[in-house]
Amino acid sequence: MKDLTSNLCWSLINKEGYIAIWQKPLNNRCYLNRNRDVKPPLCDTNDDPDDIWNANVKACITRLPENGYGANITDWPARLHSPPDRLFSIQMDAYKLRKELYKADSKYQNDIVKGYIGALHVHDQNIRNVTDMKARYGGFAAAFLDSQVNNWVMNVVPISGTNTLHVIYDRGLIGVMHDWCELFDTPPRTYDLLNVVGLFSVEHKRCNITNIMLEMNRILRPGGRAYI
């Protein structure tokens, strides 16, 4: 383990008993100073770290961004609302409207969460685990944080749309990509609330909606709620 973490350029922060904490480097300096024969090697410069769906795992280290998108991340908690650089790497027609779409999505998600809190009395409920089944930029999770609701939100980006997962990560949130025509690999965790807004309208041509509903029923806790 010591040799591997050294080759990965991880720094040992603290160790107590059988528990150890390592930190990943902030730049590529250590990677570039390693011997050429050190394993694992660096990935090719043309490797796309955002190409993650149905991609083979590569035994190499992805370089950290230094120039361009993803190199400058705002500190927490400002990064939760600051449009990240990689927002502009998303492939879409409206290049100049990305920030406007990002802000509009944040406002829309804030309105939805306010509705949840008012209608469901979220602060009085034991809503711990939440899934946004059609996460775009992570605005739904950010709105819950702004409302000081003590829960955990999994952002799920459907493969039928644009890959915005890197924007969600740069906001300091968590997420995955998923094909809702397939089972969601979530056991043993189940959810108290599913946000399904807009999902069926984009998936009905690809998936059997009944199957999606059955999957929702499986991953919801008894008494859990789905907002469609």
N, C-alpha and C positions, 0 to 999 in steps of 0.2 A: 504494500500500500504506500509506503514511504517513497519508494522509487517511482511508482506510477504518478503520485501527486506531484512529485518533483518534476517529472517529465511534462506534466500538464501545466506547470508553472503556478500551481496552487500554493498559497502561503498558509502555514499552520498558525491559526490565531490563538487557539486555546485547546488544552487537552486535560480531561479530568476522568480518571478511571478508563472506562471503555468508550467514552464519548469524546469526539474530537471535532473541531470546527475549522474548516479551511475557507480561504477566500480566493476567488478567481481574480486574475490580474485585470487592471483597468486599461491596459494598452498592449501592444504587440512586442514591446521591447524584449521581454524575457523569451518569447517564442523565437524571435529573430536571432537571439544570442545563443540558442541551443546548438549543439553539434548536429551536423547534417544527418548523422545516422541514428539520432534519437527517435524512438517510437513513442507515441504515434506522431506521424509527420503532419505538417500543415496541409490543409486542403488546397487544391489548385485555386489560383486567383479568379478563375472564371466560374468557380462553384457558387451556386445560388443557395444560400442558407434558408431562404424563404420557400424553396421548392420542397415541400414536406409531405404532400399527399401521395401515397403509394410510391414513395421514394425509398430506395435501398439505403440502409445505414452504412455510412462510410467511416472507416477507421482512421479519421484524420481530424485535426483541430481547425475549426473555422476561424479565420482571422477576425479580430475585432475591428469595427469601422473606425477609421481615423479621419478620412476626408470624404465629405458627402453625407448622404442620408444615414441617420442612426448614430453619427459621431457625437453629437451634442444633445445630451439628455438633461432636461431641467430637473433640479433637485425636488424631492418629495417634500411637501404635498403639492407644490405648484405644478408638477408634471401631470397631475391628474386632469388638469383642465387646459394646459398649454398644448396647442396643436403640435405634435412631434414632427420632426423633419421628414420622417419616413411616410407621413401622410401624403406627401407629394410624389412618392414612388408608386402609389397605387395606380394601376392601369384603368383609366376612365377617360371619357371624351372631354369633360368639362375641367380642363387643367386649372383655370383660374378660379374655379368655384369650390375647390376642395375645402378651404377653410370655412366658407359659407355653409357647405353641406355638413361639415363637422360641427359647427356651432348650432345649426338647425336641429341636427340629430340630438345634441346635448339638451337643448330646450325641450324637444319632444319627449325624450326619455325622462326628464325632470317632471314634466306634466303627468306622465304615466305613473311614476313612483309616488307623486303627491296624491294621485287618485287611489293608489293601493293603500297608502297610509290612512287616508280618510275613510275609505270604504271597508277595509279589512281590519282597521285598528291594529296596524302592524306592530306598533310599540307595545301593545298589550298581548300580542301573540308570540308563541315560541317558534318564530320563523328563523331558523338557523342557516339552512342550506337552500340556495336559490340557483336556478339555471335560467340563463337567457338563451333560448334555443335558436334565436336568430340575431346574435350579437353582431353589430356592425363595427362601431368604434369603441365599444365598452361604456357607452353613455349610461346604460341602465345600471351597471354596477357602480359607476361614479355617482349617480344620483342617490343611490342608497347610502353611500359613504357621506355625501353631503347632508343627508337627512339624519345622520348619526344613528342609523339602524344597525344594531349589532348582529350582522349576519355575514355569510360567505357566499360570493356569487361566482359561479362558473360561467364564463363566456364561451359559447359554442358558435363558431363561424361555419355555416353550411358550405359544403364544397360546391354547391350549385351557384354560388355567388362569387364576388371578388374576395381574394384573400386579404383580409385586414388584420390578421392576427398580430403582425409586427407592430401595428399601431396600438393595439390593446396592450401588448407587452411594454411598449415605450411609455404608456401611461402609468405603469406600475401595477397593472392588473394581470390576472391569470386567464388562460383560455386554451381551447383546443379547436381543431377543425374536425368536422364530422359529416358523414353522409347519412342523412336521416331516413334513407331507404333501408338502412341497416341498423342492427342493434347498437345501442349506446353502451360502451364498455365502462360501466360505472360502479359495479358491485365492489365493496359492500355498501357504499354510500347511497342513500336515497335522499329525496328532496322534499322540502315543505312547500315550495312555490316554483311553478314553471311559467316563464314569460314566453308565450307562443305568438305574440303579435307579429303578423306579416309572414309567418312561416308557411302556412297552408297555401297561400296565394302563389308562392313561388315553387312549391314542391308538388303540387297536385298533378303536374304533367309528368313528373319523374317517378313519384312514389304513390303507393296505395295509402291514402289518408287514414284508412281504418288501421293499418299496421302502425302508423305513427301514433295514433291514439292509444293503441294497445301498449306501445313502448312507453308512452307517457304514463299510462296507468301502472306499469311495472315499476318505474323509477320514482313515482310519487309515494310518499309515506301515507299510511292510513290517515284520512282527514286532510291530506295535502290538497293544494289548490292549483288550478291552471287558469291563466288569463289568456284568452284567445281573441 
